[in-house]
Amino acid sequence: MSSLKRKEPPTSASQPKRNGSLTSFFGPPKTTASGGNPGSLTTSAADNAAAPPPSKFDKEKWVASLSEEQRKLLKLEIDTLDPSWLGQLKEEVTSPSFLELKRFLQKEIDSKQTIYPPLEDVYSWSRHCPLHKVRVVILGQDPYHGHNQAHGLCFSVRPPTPAPPSLKNIYIAIKKEYPSFSPPPKNSGLLTPWADQGVLLLNTCLTVRAGQANSHANHGWEKFTQKVIDTVVKVRTRGVVFLAWGSPAQKRCEKITGGRHLVLKSVHPSPLSAHRGFFDCGHFTKANEWLQSRYGPEGVIDWNLNVQHPIKAPPVQAPVKVMASQDRTPEEDGPVTELPEKKIGKPIVQQDEFDGEDDEDAIAALEEIAKQEDDAKKKAKSKVDETDKIGEHEAEKTD
């Protein structure tokens, strides 16, 4: 495909049902007539054709069936997980393992740990990309663990935080496939225009302790997000493209077989591994070619990010809580556009995107680098030894 831009479809007569008052911070999806802004949220013929029948999920009835402890533990899910997802994941969120995960998170909060992303953004992927709109899934690992970075979409960061190294490499790959692509102004890393078109940007773990990568791994998020993937595979019967970058993401797609969905695999875009094939993987054009074959021209993704699409603040008066007993102030999460150096009285701490990196591709790349350095040292030592031997031989001749 020669163009980045997705063609805007005619206005649809049917709109997705509006989310409940506390379950969506972004309002209902809007339809736009042909000629609307690229990357804006639209309801297309492709979306309608692939959408499942209207959900019979009665959220109020389901909430009423929960025990008091479950309602407290699941307050965040009840208030902020999009109903299209909650209806499919209701058994999972009431499972003993997930409730134990929520108890763990509450202990983190009670011990005054700062958690990223801010709680109201943990499930922002579900609100930007309702289940009936999913056409592409990009799998990440751990949320960014620095201030004003993570906001619930993998690889994406809040403005004005600049794009991290892996995302910069993603931009380079898109540019190779679409020469007209230009990275966002000021090196922005906000990927909401992708999510609003049906790109599910899902991390393996949905929360992390500030400054401590992988600190919430192996507490239950992995099982939950695998259920999210399995739900997409089961429900989106018209077909979805999975972009599996790196060994961990590929392992999560192992059970996706047959011709219904497309799984595209590559090394991770991390600077530690991207040079081993990511820049030439061609995933963005391959995804769009496949989507056009399934959904028509309206189904392709416009990878352009140079659109006006600010993150909207939640319409609730108080911060969202993990449990009803939680008391948290907005200052603890930080304002949307505040840079770390503007926090008066607080030291600047540079966060490394790869602190705690456990990607197998990255580990392999580090091992390769270490081996190359070791080989170089051996060659250098060998040359020194050879020079010494020549010197000794010449000295013997002189004697």
C-alpha positions in Angstrom: 0.0 0.0 0.0 1.4 3.4 -0.9 -0.4 5.6 1.5 -0.4 5.8 5.2 -3.9 7.2 5.3 -7.0 5.2 6.0 -9.9 6.2 3.8 -12.8 7.6 5.7 -16.0 5.6 5.2 -19.5 7.0 4.8 -21.3 7.9 8.0 -22.9 4.8 9.5 -26.5 5.0 10.7 -25.7 2.8 13.7 -23.5 3.9 16.5 -22.0 1.7 19.3 -24.0 1.9 22.5 -22.7 4.5 24.9 -20.8 3.2 27.9 -22.0 3.6 31.4 -21.4 7.0 33.1 -18.4 5.8 35.1 -17.1 3.2 32.7 -15.8 5.4 29.9 -13.6 8.4 30.3 -13.7 9.2 26.6 -17.4 9.1 25.7 -19.0 7.0 22.9 -17.3 6.4 19.6 -18.3 9.0 17.1 -19.0 8.6 13.4 -17.5 11.0 10.9 -18.4 11.7 7.4 -16.1 11.1 4.5 -13.2 13.5 4.5 -12.8 13.5 8.3 -9.4 13.8 10.0 -7.1 10.7 9.5 -6.7 8.7 12.6 -9.9 10.0 14.2 -12.3 7.6 15.8 -14.8 6.4 13.3 -17.5 3.7 12.9 -16.9 2.1 9.5 -18.7 -0.4 7.4 -15.9 -2.8 8.3 -16.5 -2.2 12.0 -20.2 -2.9 11.7 -19.8 -5.9 9.6 -17.3 -7.5 12.0 -19.1 -6.4 15.2 -20.7 -9.1 17.3 -24.5 -8.9 18.1 -25.4 -6.4 20.8 -24.2 -7.7 24.1 -26.7 -9.0 26.5 -24.4 -8.3 29.4 -26.4 -6.6 32.2 -23.7 -4.8 34.1 -25.9 -3.6 36.9 -27.3 -7.0 37.5 -23.8 -8.5 37.5 -22.5 -6.0 40.0 -25.5 -6.7 42.2 -24.6 -10.4 42.2 -21.1 -9.7 43.6 -20.2 -10.0 47.3 -19.3 -6.9 49.2 -15.6 -7.8 49.1 -15.7 -8.5 45.4 -17.3 -5.1 44.7 -14.6 -3.4 46.7 -11.8 -5.3 45.1 -13.2 -4.9 41.6 -14.2 -1.2 41.8 -11.5 -0.2 39.2 -12.8 -2.9 36.8 -16.4 -1.9 37.4 -15.7 1.8 36.9 -13.2 1.8 34.1 -13.1 -1.4 32.1 -15.1 -0.9 28.9 -18.4 -3.0 29.1 -17.6 -4.7 25.8 -14.6 -6.2 27.5 -16.1 -6.6 31.0 -19.0 -8.7 29.6 -16.5 -11.2 28.2 -14.0 -11.1 31.1 -16.5 -11.1 34.0 -15.7 -14.7 35.0 -12.0 -14.0 34.9 -12.1 -10.9 37.1 -14.1 -12.9 39.7 -11.6 -15.8 39.7 -9.6 -16.4 42.9 -6.3 -15.6 41.1 -7.5 -12.2 39.9 -9.0 -11.3 43.3 -5.7 -12.2 44.8 -4.0 -9.9 42.3 -6.3 -7.1 43.4 -5.4 -7.8 47.1 -1.7 -7.5 46.2 -2.3 -4.1 44.5 -4.2 -2.9 47.5 -1.3 -3.8 49.7 1.0 -1.9 47.4 -1.2 1.2 47.7 -1.7 0.8 51.5 2.1 0.8 51.8 2.3 4.1 50.0 3.9 2.7 46.8 3.4 4.8 43.7 1.9 2.7 40.9 2.1 3.4 37.2 0.1 4.0 35.1 -2.2 6.2 37.1 -5.1 4.0 38.2 -7.7 5.6 35.9 -5.5 4.6 33.0 -4.8 0.9 33.8 -7.7 -0.1 31.4 -7.5 2.8 29.0 -6.7 0.3 26.2 -10.2 -1.1 26.6 -11.9 2.3 26.3 -9.8 3.5 23.3 -10.3 0.1 21.6 -13.6 -1.7 22.4 -13.7 -5.4 21.6 -15.9 -5.0 18.5 -13.3 -2.6 16.9 -10.1 -4.7 17.4 -8.4 -5.4 14.1 -4.7 -5.3 15.2 -3.1 -6.4 18.4 0.4 -5.1 19.4 1.8 -6.9 22.5 4.1 -5.2 25.0 5.6 -6.3 28.2 5.9 -4.1 31.3 4.5 -0.5 31.6 7.0 2.3 31.7 7.9 2.9 35.3 8.8 6.6 35.3 6.7 9.7 36.0 4.4 10.9 33.2 5.2 8.0 30.9 2.7 5.0 31.0 -0.9 5.6 30.4 -2.3 2.1 29.7 -1.2 1.6 26.1 1.9 -0.4 25.3 4.8 1.6 23.8 2.9 4.8 24.2 3.8 7.7 26.5 2.0 10.8 27.7 2.9 14.2 26.1 5.2 16.0 26.4 7.4 12.9 27.3 9.4 12.1 24.1 9.2 8.7 22.4 11.3 6.0 24.1 14.0 4.2 22.2 11.8 1.2 21.1 9.1 3.5 19.8 11.7 5.6 17.9 12.7 2.3 16.2 9.1 1.6 15.4 8.9 5.0 13.7 12.0 4.2 11.6 10.4 0.9 10.5 7.2 2.7 9.4 9.2 5.3 7.6 11.0 2.6 5.6 7.6 1.1 4.5 5.8 4.4 4.1 8.3 7.2 3.0 5.6 9.8 3.6 5.5 9.0 7.3 6.9 11.7 9.6 7.3 11.2 13.4 5.0 13.4 15.5 6.2 16.9 16.3 8.5 17.3 19.3 9.3 13.6 19.1 5.9 12.7 20.7 5.1 9.2 21.7 1.3 9.3 22.0 -0.3 6.3 20.2 -3.9 7.0 20.9 -4.7 7.6 17.2 -3.8 3.9 16.5 -5.8 2.6 19.4 -8.9 4.6 18.3 -8.8 2.9 14.9 -8.8 -0.6 16.4 -5.2 -1.3 17.3 -5.2 -3.0 20.8 -2.0 -1.9 22.5 -1.8 -4.4 25.3 1.0 -4.9 27.9 1.6 -8.3 29.5 1.5 -6.7 33.0 -0.8 -3.7 33.4 0.8 -2.1 36.5 4.3 -1.5 37.9 5.8 0.0 41.0 7.5 3.4 40.3 11.1 3.0 39.3 11.1 -0.8 39.6 10.6 -2.6 36.3 8.8 -6.0 36.4 7.9 -5.4 40.1 4.3 -6.5 39.4 5.2 -9.5 37.3 4.0 -13.0 38.3 1.2 -11.7 40.5 -1.7 -12.5 38.1 -1.6 -9.9 35.3 -0.1 -12.4 32.8 -3.1 -14.8 33.2 -5.6 -11.9 32.8 -4.0 -10.4 29.7 -3.7 -13.9 28.1 -7.4 -14.1 28.6 -7.8 -10.8 26.8 -5.8 -12.2 23.9 -7.8 -15.4 23.9 -11.0 -13.4 23.9 -9.9 -11.5 20.8 -9.1 -14.8 19.0 -12.5 -16.2 19.9 -14.8 -13.2 19.4 -13.2 -11.4 16.4 -14.1 -14.1 13.9 -13.5 -11.9 10.8 -9.8 -11.8 11.6 -7.2 -9.9 13.5 -3.5 -9.2 12.9 -1.2 -9.9 15.8 2.2 -8.1 15.8 4.4 -10.3 18.0 7.7 -8.5 18.5 10.1 -10.5 20.6 10.1 -14.0 22.1 7.7 -13.3 25.0 5.1 -11.8 22.7 5.5 -14.7 20.3 5.0 -17.2 23.0 1.7 -15.5 23.9 0.5 -16.2 20.3 1.6 -19.8 20.1 -2.0 -21.1 20.2 -3.2 -18.9 17.4 -3.4 -21.3 14.5 -5.4 -21.7 11.3 -6.3 -19.1 8.7 -8.7 -16.9 10.6 -6.0 -14.6 12.1 -2.6 -13.4 11.0 0.4 -13.6 13.3 3.5 -11.5 12.2 6.7 -12.2 14.1 9.9 -10.2 14.5 12.5 -9.4 17.0 11.7 -6.7 19.6 12.2 -3.0 18.5 14.5 -2.5 21.4 17.9 -1.0 20.4 19.4 -4.2 21.8 17.7 -6.3 19.2 16.1 -4.2 16.4 19.2 -4.4 14.2 18.5 -8.2 13.9 15.6 -7.8 11.5 13.0 -5.4 13.0 13.6 -2.5 10.6 13.0 -4.7 7.6 10.1 -6.8 8.9 7.5 -5.0 6.8 4.8 -5.5 9.4 2.9 -2.3 8.9 2.3 -2.8 5.1 1.7 -6.5 5.5 -0.9 -5.9 8.2 -2.8 -3.3 6.0 -2.7 -5.6 2.9 -4.2 -8.4 4.9 -6.8 -6.1 6.6 -7.8 -4.8 3.2 -8.4 -8.3 2.0 -10.7 -9.0 5.0 -12.4 -5.6 5.6 -11.9 -3.6 2.5 -10.2 -0.2 2.1 -12.0 1.1 5.2 -10.4 -1.6 7.3 -6.7 -0.6 7.0 -4.9 1.4 9.7 -3.6 4.9 9.2 -0.3 4.8 10.9 0.0 8.6 10.8 0.3 10.1 14.3 0.3 13.8 13.3 -3.3 14.4 14.4 -4.9 16.4 17.2 -5.9 13.8 19.7 -5.2 14.9 23.3 -5.8 12.5 26.2 -9.1 13.5 27.9 -9.4 13.8 31.6 -11.8 11.5 33.4 -15.2 13.1 34.0 -15.4 11.9 37.6 -14.8 14.3 40.5 -12.6 12.0 42.6 -9.7 9.8 41.6 -10.6 6.2 40.6 -10.0 3.7 43.4 -8.8 0.1 43.3 -10.9 -0.5 46.4 -13.6 1.7 48.0 -11.4 2.2 51.0 -8.5 3.7 49.0 -7.7 7.3 49.5 -5.4 8.8 46.9 -4.8 12.4 45.7 -4.3 13.5 42.1 -0.8 14.8 43.0 0.4 11.3 43.6 -0.3 10.4 40.0 1.0 13.6 38.6 -0.7 15.9 36.0 -0.8 14.7 32.4 1.7 17.2 30.9 4.1 17.7 33.8 7.7 16.9 33.2 9.8 15.4 36.0 12.2 18.4 36.1 9.2 20.7 36.8 8.5 18.9 40.0 9.7 21.5 42.5 11.9 20.1 45.3 12.2 16.7 43.7 15.4 15.4 42.2 15.5 14.5 38.5 15.8 10.7 38.0 16.6 9.4 34.6 14.6 6.3 33.9 16.1 3.6 31.7 13.5 2.0 29.4 15.5 -1.3 29.7 15.8 -1.5 33.5 14.9 -5.1 34.3 14.5 -5.9 30.6 13.8 -9.6 30.3 13.1 -9.9 26.6 14.9 -13.0 25.3 15.9 -11.2 22.1 17.5 -8.4 24.1 19.3 -11.0 26.3 20.6 -12.7 23.2 21.7 -9.4 21.8 23.6 -8.6 25.0 25.3 -12.0 24.9 26.3 -11.5 21.3 27.8 -8.1 22.1 29.7 -9.6 25.1 31.0 -12.4 22.8 32.1 -9.9 20.2 33.9 -7.8 22.8 35.5 -10.9 24.2 36.7 -12.0 20.7 38.1 -8.5 20.1 40.0 -8.7 23.4 41.4 -12.1 22.4 42.5 -10.9 19.0 44.1 -7.8 20.5 45.9 -10.0 23.1 47.0 -12.4 20.3 48.5 -9.5 18.3 50.3 -8.2 21.4 51.7 -11.7 22.0 52.8 -12.0 18.4 54.5 -8.6 18.5 56.3 -9.6 21.6 57.5 -12.8 20.0 58.8 -11.0 17.0 60.6 -8.5 19.2 62.2 -11.3 21.2 63.3 -13.0 18.0 64.9 -9.8 16.6 66.6 -9.3 19.9 68.1 -12.8 19.7 69.4 -12.0 16.2 71.1 -8.9 17.5 72.7 -10.7 20.4 
